[in-house]
């Protein structure tokens, strides 16, 4: 009895190795550990703050002197205009910027997000400096303004959009392609007058349709309205095209549904987490712009929060189209090589 159980356990482990499930069990904890190591640690914002000052604006001498009095914990970055400061905030080159307030003679603290650790630390640092230099004077900062404002549903919507698109592209589509290969359905389909390009196009359109259903459901449940909806819709379709082409290629690389799901998860986490955590880690925002998910996530945020037009993110459009078309072509080559899908 024990011998049979032992043999069955070994057989299950062998299957786990064959369909790559064992690799996934090891890979996911290691990847999460490495990703969390790259995120900014608690208190790091207090030790490495970067405050921007706009050239040409009249700052009180005591404010500039106070900021320059803590060279170990704070760095002053001079910018030419408020537009450049906003660009630096989005690129995480600075944590906050002091600009002239539109409501009073005091200053406004412009941040990327009010709830971020860098924003809170910047406000606390300025308040501490004022208390040290001018305890009884009016507050230097009259308000804290955020570039990205809105409800919690809208704030988290870009992450959920990325998640559902990758879920369709890397979990659902590869398993479907692998199932048709495993059951010899694909070879039977290709014996009919259906062309290889038609089959791939149908799969991508199916994936894009599933992505749009998920995205619109998220948007409806969150009651999020988008001003530039046409451009937003076009960019979601482009992202669906790019990642669905990736998923089809992954399906061709596997001979079973189990291995396709495993391989999809292996790509799912490394492509999703760096983009989703880029707002919380300056290291990730600097290391991972080359990833297609990063080039999709950042423009989605701009379309949702900043109402930027197409001219503000031409490179991501070109990047995602070329990347998706390359994977589309590779999938077509796999279909032409019939022995690879048998």
C-alpha positions in Angstrom: 0.0 0.0 0.0 2.7 2.5 1.0 4.7 1.5 -2.1 1.7 2.3 -4.3 1.2 5.6 -2.6 4.9 6.4 -3.0 4.8 5.6 -6.7 1.7 7.7 -7.2 3.4 10.6 -5.4 6.4 10.3 -7.6 4.2 10.1 -10.7 2.4 13.3 -9.6 5.7 15.1 -9.1 6.8 13.9 -12.6 3.6 15.3 -14.1 4.2 18.6 -12.2 7.7 18.8 -13.7 6.4 18.0 -17.2 3.6 20.6 -17.2 5.8 23.2 -15.5 3.5 23.5 -12.4 6.5 22.8 -10.1 8.4 25.6 -11.6 5.5 27.9 -11.0 5.3 27.0 -7.3 8.9 28.0 -6.9 8.8 31.0 -9.3 5.9 32.9 -7.8 7.2 33.3 -4.2 10.7 34.2 -5.5 9.3 36.8 -7.9 7.1 38.4 -5.3 10.0 38.5 -2.9 12.2 40.2 -5.4 9.5 42.7 -6.4 8.8 43.7 -2.8 12.5 44.2 -2.3 12.4 46.8 -5.1 9.5 48.7 -3.6 10.4 51.8 -1.5 10.8 50.9 2.1 8.9 52.6 4.9 10.7 55.7 5.9 12.8 55.9 2.7 10.7 58.8 1.5 11.7 60.8 4.6 15.4 60.2 4.0 15.6 61.0 0.3 13.0 63.7 -0.4 13.3 65.7 -3.6 11.4 69.0 -3.5 11.1 71.1 -6.7 11.2 74.9 -7.0 10.1 76.8 -10.1 12.6 79.3 -11.5 11.2 82.7 -11.8 8.8 82.4 -8.9 9.4 84.6 -5.9 10.0 82.4 -2.9 10.5 84.0 0.6 14.2 83.8 1.5 13.5 82.0 4.8 11.7 79.2 2.8 14.7 78.6 0.5 17.1 78.8 3.4 15.1 76.3 5.4 15.0 73.8 2.6 18.7 74.2 2.0 19.4 73.6 5.7 18.8 69.9 5.5 21.1 68.6 2.8 21.2 65.1 4.1 17.5 64.5 4.1 16.3 66.8 1.3 17.4 67.7 -2.2 16.2 70.8 -4.0 15.5 70.5 -7.7 15.0 73.6 -9.8 12.6 73.4 -12.7 11.9 75.9 -15.5 8.1 75.8 -15.3 5.2 74.2 -13.6 4.6 72.0 -16.7 8.2 70.6 -16.3 7.5 70.1 -12.6 4.4 68.0 -13.5 6.4 66.0 -15.9 9.1 65.3 -13.3 6.4 64.3 -10.8 5.0 61.7 -13.3 8.5 60.4 -13.9 9.3 60.2 -10.2 12.3 62.5 -10.5 10.9 64.7 -7.8 8.5 64.0 -4.9 6.7 67.4 -4.7 7.0 70.9 -6.0 6.2 74.3 -4.3 4.2 76.5 -6.7 2.3 79.8 -6.3 -1.2 79.2 -4.9 -4.1 80.3 -7.0 -6.2 80.9 -3.9 -4.0 82.9 -1.6 -0.5 84.5 -1.2 0.9 81.3 0.3 2.3 78.4 -1.7 0.7 75.2 -2.9 2.4 71.8 -2.6 1.9 70.0 -5.9 2.2 66.2 -5.6 1.4 63.1 -7.7 -0.9 61.5 -5.2 -1.9 62.9 -1.8 -2.0 59.5 -0.2 1.5 58.4 -1.3 4.3 58.2 1.3 6.4 60.8 -0.6 3.6 63.3 -0.5 2.9 62.9 3.2 6.6 63.0 4.0 7.1 66.2 1.9 4.2 68.0 3.7 5.6 66.8 7.1 9.1 68.0 6.3 8.0 71.5 5.2 5.8 71.8 8.3 8.7 70.7 10.5 11.0 73.2 8.9 8.5 76.1 9.3 8.1 75.2 13.0 11.8 75.4 13.5 12.3 78.7 11.6 9.0 80.6 12.2 6.9 79.0 14.8 4.2 81.7 15.0 4.0 82.7 11.3 1.2 81.8 8.9 1.6 78.5 7.1 4.0 78.4 4.1 1.7 76.0 2.3 -2.0 76.8 2.0 -3.0 73.6 0.2 -1.8 70.3 -1.2 -2.8 69.7 -4.8 -2.6 66.3 -6.6 -2.1 65.6 -10.3 -4.2 62.4 -10.0 -7.4 62.9 -8.1 -10.7 61.0 -8.1 -12.5 58.3 -6.2 -10.8 55.1 -5.0 -12.5 53.2 -7.9 -10.9 55.6 -10.4 -7.6 55.7 -8.7 -7.3 51.9 -8.9 -8.9 51.4 -12.3 -5.7 51.4 -14.3 -4.4 48.5 -12.2 -7.6 46.5 -12.6 -7.7 47.2 -16.4 -4.2 45.8 -16.7 -5.0 42.8 -14.6 -8.1 41.7 -16.6 -6.4 42.2 -19.9 -3.4 40.1 -18.9 -5.8 37.6 -17.4 -7.5 37.1 -20.8 -4.3 37.2 -22.7 -2.1 35.0 -20.6 -4.5 32.6 -18.9 -7.6 32.2 -21.1 -6.2 32.4 -24.7 -3.1 30.2 -24.2 -5.2 27.5 -22.6 -7.7 27.7 -25.6 -4.9 27.4 -28.1 -3.3 24.5 -26.3 -6.6 22.7 -26.0 -7.2 22.9 -29.7 -3.7 21.6 -30.3 -4.0 18.8 -27.7 -7.3 17.6 -29.1 -6.2 17.9 -32.7 -8.9 20.4 -33.4 -6.5 23.0 -34.9 -5.2 20.6 -37.5 -8.7 19.7 -38.4 -9.7 23.3 -38.8 -6.7 24.0 -41.0 -7.7 21.2 -43.4 -10.7 23.3 -44.3 -10.6 26.4 -46.5 -10.0 28.6 -43.4 -6.7 30.4 -43.7 -4.1 30.6 -40.9 -4.4 34.4 -40.7 -8.2 34.1 -40.3 -7.8 31.7 -37.4 -5.3 34.0 -35.6 -7.4 37.1 -36.3 -10.5 35.3 -34.9 -8.5 34.4 -31.7 -7.3 38.0 -31.3 -10.7 39.5 -31.8 -12.1 37.0 -29.3 -9.5 38.1 -26.8 -10.1 41.8 -27.4 -13.9 41.3 -27.0 -13.4 39.6 -23.7 -11.0 42.4 -22.6 -13.5 45.1 -23.5 -16.3 43.3 -21.6 -14.2 43.1 -18.5 -12.9 46.7 -18.8 -16.4 48.2 -19.4 -17.8 46.1 -16.5 -15.1 47.5 -14.2 -15.8 51.0 -15.4 -19.6 50.6 -15.0 -19.3 49.1 -11.5 -16.9 51.9 -10.4 -19.1 54.6 -12.0 -16.1 56.1 -13.6 -16.7 58.7 -16.4 -14.0 59.4 -19.0 -13.9 62.6 -21.0 -11.7 61.4 -24.0 -13.5 58.1 -24.3 -12.7 57.5 -28.0 -8.9 57.6 -27.5 -9.3 55.6 -24.3 -11.2 52.9 -26.2 -8.7 52.8 -29.0 -5.8 52.4 -26.6 -7.5 49.6 -24.7 -8.1 47.8 -28.0 -4.4 48.3 -29.0 -3.4 46.9 -25.6 -5.7 43.9 -26.1 -4.3 43.3 -29.6 -0.7 43.4 -28.3 -1.2 41.1 -25.3 -3.6 38.7 -27.0 -1.0 38.1 -29.8 1.5 37.4 -27.0 -0.9 34.9 -25.4 -1.5 33.0 -28.7 2.2 32.6 -29.1 2.5 31.2 -25.6 -0.3 28.7 -26.4 1.7 27.4 -29.4 4.7 26.8 -27.2 2.8 24.4 -25.0 1.3 20.9 -25.7 -1.3 20.8 -23.0 -3.7 23.2 -21.2 -2.0 22.7 -17.9 1.4 23.8 -19.2 -0.2 26.7 -21.1 -1.8 28.0 -17.9 1.5 27.6 -16.0 3.5 29.3 -18.7 0.9 32.1 -18.8 1.2 32.7 -15.1 5.0 32.8 -15.4 4.7 35.7 -17.8 1.6 37.2 -16.0 3.3 38.3 -12.8 6.6 39.7 -14.2 4.6 41.8 -16.7 1.9 43.0 -14.3 3.6 43.8 -11.0 6.4 46.2 -12.2 3.8 48.4 -13.9 1.3 48.2 -11.1 4.0 49.0 -8.5 5.7 51.7 -10.4 3.8 54.4 -8.5 5.2 53.0 -5.2 8.8 52.4 -6.3 11.3 54.8 -8.0 13.5 51.8 -8.8 10.7 50.0 -10.8 9.8 53.2 -12.6 13.4 53.5 -13.8 14.1 49.8 -14.5 11.0 48.6 -16.4 9.9 51.2 -19.0 11.0 48.6 -21.6 8.1 46.3 -20.7 5.0 46.5 -22.9 2.8 46.5 -19.8 4.5 49.6 -18.5 4.0 51.3 -21.9 0.3 50.4 -21.6 -0.2 51.3 -17.9 1.3 54.8 -18.0 -0.8 56.2 -20.9 -4.0 54.7 -19.4 -3.3 56.7 -16.2 -2.8 59.8 -18.3 -6.0 59.3 -20.2 -7.9 58.7 -17.0 -6.4 61.4 -14.7 -4.8 64.1 -16.8 -7.0 64.2 -20.0 -3.9 64.1 -22.2 -4.2 63.8 -25.9 -2.7 61.3 -28.3 0.3 63.5 -28.9 1.4 63.0 -25.3 2.0 59.2 -25.7 2.8 58.6 -29.4 5.7 56.3 -28.4 3.5 53.8 -26.5 1.2 53.6 -29.5 4.0 52.7 -31.8 5.7 50.4 -29.3 2.6 48.4 -28.6 1.6 48.1 -32.2 5.1 46.9 -33.4 5.4 44.5 -30.4 2.0 43.0 -31.0 2.5 42.8 -34.8 5.9 41.0 -34.2 4.2 38.4 -32.0 1.3 38.1 -34.5 3.9 37.3 -37.2 5.6 34.7 -35.0 2.3 33.0 -34.3 1.6 32.9 -38.1 5.0 31.2 -38.7 4.1 28.6 -36.0 0.9 27.9 -37.8 2.7 27.5 -41.2 5.0 24.9 -39.5 2.3 22.3 -39.0 4.6 19.9 -37.1 4.9 22.5 -34.3 1.2 22.4 -33.6 0.7 18.6 -33.7 
